[in-house]
C-alpha cells in the first residue's frame, strides 16, 4: 500500500526533548519501503487515542489520559503542525457505563464520522469537534 500512516508511541527513556513516558506522534510514508518521515513529542504522557479525519486531508487528533486533545494539521512544507488543543480534564473514578469493558476506564475515547465530525467521550460526557462554518452556511 502507498500513503501515510500516523502512529502513537511512548518514549522509553529520557532524552534532550522529553522525559520518559512522553507521547510520540510518528508519520510513516508507506511505499516500496516504509520510511519514518517524522517523529515529534505530541504529549507529556502517553497517547491513549489517535484518529485521522474526518476530512480527506485530516487532521490527526490525539488525546492523552489526562484529557488533553491536540489537533494536528499536515502540510508538505512543514509536516505535522499543532493547530489547536483543548483540555477536557479526566476526573478519577468518574462513572462510565462501559468502564468494565475498557482497560483504562478514565481515558478519553475518540471516534470519527467522515466527513462531519470527531467525537470525544470523556468521563461520561460527549464532545463534538466540527470545522467552523461561515455565517452564510446557516442562512436558508
Secondary structure, DSSP 4 states (H G I P E B T S, - for coil): --EEEEEEEE--S--SS--TT-EEEEEEEESSS-EEEEEEEEESS-EEEEEEEEETTEEEEEEETTSEEEEEEEETTTEEEEEEEEE-PPPTT---TTGGGSSSTTS-EEEEETTTEEEEEETTEEEEE-----GGGG--
